[in-house]
């Protein structure tokens, strides 16, 4: 088995994408920690894993939106299986609202789960991985965090930050044999079901579109799992600091942000020079704010 002998934590893994990732790792031979807020769901999934031919499972039925929980979920893996080799930071929530209607509580709650949860779990997992000289960390970003989206600035902020810290952590941890990559998955889940059915019509009425995406097969959560399993394997040792997109028939590798145009003026820039040069040299190269997937 591809991940035989590996021990993994997958946060937010009782439903949706997290469940698909966890089942994929277990089927590849990894021992896993099931995480979610519902004890019955955690126990049911762990029992399913333990009855199968792959790895074994234990549970951590708590939110990971705190520093303390990040430490304890990692300790759960180490105490149960002897080490932590894989961390999949999947747990995430949405509290969609237009910026002028969003409350402080809605903003803080999303940041605590989506961003602090990534940070706290990685902080404690990386200490063990550093000591053992190896590890795999998989983060979850999203197209909304890479390109922006309307009505979920709290969620988009966390996913944009995750894309950035993925590259930062990759640089920090590469010398310890730890790889860090991010996934931008695309599949319908209970969370995406909260988005209104007429969202495309709403966006169109406001001049916002999906960039000529056209019709694409929707796919399933299970179809997003193989890239996670692969990146957690020894075969992916040379892959770090990257962002992959996956959904149905599509598999993508995202480019790193880089200036599209650079212009120079000896002595620096004045408002008048900028007024002259930007319309002539940069405005023709401006990119659409449409979301492209």
C-alpha positions as CSV (number, residue, x, y, z in Angstrom):
1,X,0.0,0.0,0.0
2,X,1.2,3.5,-0.9
3,X,0.9,4.9,2.6
4,X,1.5,1.7,4.7
5,X,3.1,2.6,8.1
6,X,2.1,6.3,7.8
7,X,0.1,8.1,10.5
8,X,-2.2,10.9,9.6
9,X,-4.5,13.6,11.0
10,X,-7.3,15.0,8.8
11,X,-9.2,17.8,10.4
12,X,-12.9,18.2,9.6
13,X,-13.0,14.7,8.3
14,X,-16.5,13.3,9.2
15,X,-18.2,14.8,6.1
16,X,-17.6,16.1,2.6
17,X,-14.1,16.6,1.3
18,X,-12.4,15.8,4.6
19,X,-14.1,12.4,4.8
20,X,-13.0,11.7,1.2
21,X,-9.4,12.6,2.0
22,X,-9.4,10.5,5.2
23,X,-10.9,7.4,3.5
24,X,-8.4,7.8,0.7
25,X,-5.5,7.8,3.1
26,X,-6.8,4.9,5.1
27,X,-7.4,2.8,2.0
28,X,-3.8,3.5,1.0
29,X,-2.7,2.0,4.3
30,X,-2.4,5.1,6.6
31,X,-3.6,5.1,10.2
32,X,-5.8,8.1,10.7
33,X,-7.3,10.4,13.3
34,X,-11.0,11.2,12.5
35,X,-11.9,14.7,13.5
36,X,-15.3,16.5,13.7
37,X,-17.6,18.1,16.3
38,X,-20.1,15.3,16.3
39,X,-19.0,12.3,18.4
40,X,-21.4,9.9,16.8
41,X,-20.2,10.8,13.3
42,X,-16.6,10.4,14.4
43,X,-17.2,7.0,16.0
44,X,-19.2,5.7,13.0
45,X,-16.4,6.7,10.5
46,X,-13.7,5.3,12.7
47,X,-15.6,2.0,13.0
48,X,-16.0,1.9,9.2
49,X,-12.2,2.4,8.8
50,X,-11.3,-0.1,11.4
51,X,-13.5,-2.7,9.7
52,X,-11.8,-2.2,6.4
53,X,-8.6,-3.6,4.9
54,X,-6.5,-0.4,5.2
55,X,-5.2,1.6,8.2
56,X,-6.7,1.9,11.7
57,X,-8.6,4.9,13.1
58,X,-9.0,6.8,16.3
59,X,-11.1,9.9,17.0
60,X,-10.7,13.5,18.1
61,X,-14.3,14.8,18.4
62,X,-13.7,18.5,19.0
63,X,-13.3,21.8,17.1
64,X,-9.7,22.6,16.1
65,X,-10.3,26.4,16.2
66,X,-7.9,26.9,19.1
67,X,-4.3,26.6,20.0
68,X,-4.9,24.0,22.6
69,X,-6.9,21.8,20.3
70,X,-4.2,21.9,17.7
71,X,-1.7,20.5,20.2
72,X,-4.1,17.8,21.5
73,X,-5.2,16.5,18.1
74,X,-1.5,16.0,17.2
75,X,-0.8,14.3,20.5
76,X,-3.8,12.0,19.9
77,X,-2.1,10.8,16.7
78,X,1.3,10.3,18.3
79,X,-0.1,8.6,21.4
80,X,-2.2,6.2,19.3
81,X,0.2,5.4,16.5
82,X,3.7,6.5,17.6
83,X,4.2,9.4,15.2
84,X,2.5,11.9,12.9
85,X,3.6,11.7,9.3
86,X,0.7,13.4,7.6
87,X,-1.4,16.5,8.4
88,X,-4.3,17.4,6.2
89,X,-5.7,20.8,7.3
90,X,-9.2,20.5,5.9
91,X,-11.5,21.9,8.6
92,X,-13.4,25.0,7.3
93,X,-16.6,26.9,7.6
94,X,-18.5,29.6,5.7
95,X,-20.5,32.5,7.0
96,X,-21.3,34.3,3.8
97,X,-22.4,37.9,3.9
98,X,-21.8,41.0,1.8
99,X,-19.0,43.1,3.4
100,X,-21.4,45.9,4.5
101,X,-23.6,43.3,6.3
102,X,-21.0,41.0,7.8
103,X,-20.7,41.0,11.6
104,X,-17.5,40.8,13.6
105,X,-18.6,37.5,15.0
106,X,-19.1,36.0,11.5
107,X,-15.6,37.3,10.5
108,X,-13.9,36.0,13.6
109,X,-15.6,32.6,13.6
110,X,-14.4,31.9,10.0
111,X,-10.9,33.0,10.7
112,X,-10.6,30.9,13.9
113,X,-11.6,27.7,12.2
114,X,-10.2,28.1,8.7
115,X,-6.9,30.0,9.5
116,X,-6.0,29.5,13.1
117,X,-7.0,25.9,12.8
118,X,-4.4,25.5,10.0
119,X,-1.8,27.4,12.0
120,X,-2.2,25.6,15.4
121,X,-2.3,22.1,14.0
122,X,0.7,22.8,11.8
123,X,2.7,24.4,14.6
124,X,2.5,21.3,16.7
125,X,2.7,18.7,13.9
126,X,5.8,20.4,12.4
127,X,7.6,20.0,15.7
128,X,7.2,16.2,15.6
129,X,8.0,16.0,11.9
130,X,11.1,18.1,12.3
131,X,12.4,15.8,15.0
132,X,11.8,12.7,12.8
133,X,13.2,14.4,9.6
134,X,10.1,13.9,7.4
135,X,6.4,14.8,7.0
136,X,3.7,15.8,4.7
137,X,1.4,18.8,5.3
138,X,-1.6,19.5,3.0
139,X,-3.5,22.8,3.3
140,X,-6.9,23.7,1.8
141,X,-7.2,26.9,-0.2
142,X,-10.0,27.7,-2.7
143,X,-10.6,29.6,-5.9
144,X,-12.2,32.4,-3.9
145,X,-8.9,32.8,-2.0
146,X,-6.9,32.9,-5.2
147,X,-9.1,35.0,-7.4
148,X,-11.6,36.7,-5.0
149,X,-15.4,36.1,-4.7
150,X,-18.4,38.1,-3.9
151,X,-20.2,37.7,-0.6
152,X,-17.6,35.8,1.4
153,X,-14.7,38.1,2.2
154,X,-14.1,36.4,5.5
155,X,-13.7,33.0,3.8
156,X,-11.7,34.4,0.9
157,X,-9.4,36.1,3.3
158,X,-8.6,32.8,5.0
159,X,-8.1,30.9,1.8
160,X,-5.8,33.6,0.3
161,X,-3.8,33.6,3.5
162,X,-3.5,29.8,3.4
163,X,-2.1,30.0,-0.2
164,X,0.6,32.3,1.0
165,X,1.5,30.5,4.2
166,X,1.7,27.3,2.3
167,X,4.7,28.7,0.4
168,X,6.1,30.2,3.5
169,X,5.9,27.0,5.5
170,X,7.4,25.1,2.5
171,X,10.5,27.4,2.6
172,X,10.8,27.0,6.4
173,X,10.4,23.2,6.6
174,X,12.1,21.9,3.4
175,X,15.4,21.4,5.1
176,X,13.7,19.1,7.6
177,X,12.3,16.8,5.0
178,X,8.8,18.2,5.3
179,X,6.8,19.1,2.3
180,X,3.9,21.6,2.3
181,X,1.4,21.9,-0.5
182,X,-2.2,23.2,-0.9
183,X,-5.2,22.0,-2.7
184,X,-8.0,24.0,-4.3
185,X,-10.8,21.4,-4.6
186,X,-14.0,21.7,-6.5
187,X,-16.9,19.5,-5.5
188,X,-20.4,19.9,-4.1
189,X,-20.6,19.5,-0.3
190,X,-22.9,20.4,2.5
191,X,-21.0,23.6,2.9
192,X,-21.3,24.7,-0.7
193,X,-25.0,23.8,-0.6
194,X,-25.5,26.9,1.5
195,X,-24.7,29.0,-1.6
196,X,-28.0,30.2,-3.2
197,X,-29.1,28.2,-6.3
198,X,-29.5,31.4,-8.3
199,X,-26.0,32.7,-7.4
200,X,-24.9,32.8,-11.1
201,X,-28.0,34.9,-12.0
202,X,-27.3,37.2,-9.0
203,X,-23.7,37.7,-10.1
204,X,-24.7,38.3,-13.7
205,X,-27.1,41.0,-12.7
206,X,-24.2,42.7,-10.9
207,X,-21.8,42.4,-13.8
208,X,-19.9,39.5,-12.1
209,X,-19.4,36.2,-14.1
210,X,-17.4,33.0,-14.0
211,X,-15.0,34.0,-16.8
212,X,-16.5,31.9,-19.5
213,X,-16.2,28.7,-17.5
214,X,-18.9,27.0,-19.6
215,X,-20.4,23.7,-18.7
216,X,-18.2,21.3,-16.7
217,X,-19.0,18.0,-15.0
218,X,-19.5,18.7,-11.3
219,X,-17.7,15.7,-9.9
220,X,-17.7,14.3,-6.4
221,X,-15.7,14.7,-3.2
222,X,-14.1,11.3,-3.7
223,X,-12.7,12.5,-7.0
224,X,-10.7,15.2,-5.2
225,X,-9.0,12.7,-2.8
226,X,-6.3,11.1,-5.1
227,X,-4.1,14.2,-5.3
228,X,-4.0,14.3,-1.5
229,X,-3.1,10.7,-1.2
230,X,-0.3,11.1,-3.8
231,X,1.2,14.3,-2.2
232,X,1.3,12.5,1.1
233,X,3.4,9.6,-0.3
234,X,7.2,9.2,-0.4
235,X,6.9,9.5,-4.2
236,X,6.0,13.2,-3.8
237,X,9.1,14.1,-1.8
238,X,10.3,16.7,-4.4
239,X,7.0,18.5,-4.6
240,X,6.6,21.4,-2.1
241,X,5.2,24.9,-2.0
242,X,2.8,24.2,-4.7
243,X,-1.0,24.7,-5.2
244,X,-3.0,22.1,-7.1
245,X,-6.6,22.4,-8.2
246,X,-8.8,19.3,-8.7
247,X,-12.4,18.7,-9.5
248,X,-14.1,16.0,-11.6
249,X,-12.0,15.8,-14.9
250,X,-9.8,18.7,-14.1
251,X,-6.3,18.7,-12.5
252,X,-4.4,22.0,-12.3
253,X,-1.1,23.4,-11.1
254,X,-1.3,27.1,-10.2
255,X,1.5,29.5,-11.0
256,X,3.2,31.6,-8.2
257,X,2.2,35.3,-8.2
258,X,4.6,37.4,-10.2
259,X,4.5,41.0,-11.5
260,X,2.9,41.0,-15.0
261,X,4.6,44.3,-16.1
262,X,7.5,46.2,-14.6
263,X,8.4,49.7,-15.7
264,X,11.2,51.9,-14.4
265,X,11.8,55.6,-14.2
266,X,15.2,56.9,-13.0
267,X,14.7,59.1,-10.0
268,X,11.4,57.6,-9.0
269,X,7.8,58.4,-9.8
270,X,5.5,61.5,-9.5
271,X,1.8,61.6,-9.8
272,X,2.0,63.2,-13.2
273,X,4.3,60.4,-14.5
274,X,2.0,57.8,-13.2
275,X,-1.0,59.5,-14.8
276,X,0.9,59.3,-18.1
277,X,2.4,55.9,-18.0
278,X,-0.2,53.7,-16.3
279,X,-3.0,54.4,-18.8
280,X,-0.6,53.9,-21.7
281,X,1.4,50.9,-20.5
282,X,-0.6,49.1,-17.8
283,X,-4.3,49.7,-18.3
284,X,-4.3,47.7,-21.6
285,X,-2.9,44.7,-19.6
286,X,-5.4,44.9,-16.7
287,X,-7.0,41.5,-15.9
288,X,-10.7,40.8,-15.5
289,X,-12.1,40.4,-12.0
290,X,-14.1,37.4,-13.2
291,X,-13.5,34.2,-11.3
292,X,-11.8,31.6,-13.6
293,X,-11.9,28.0,-12.6
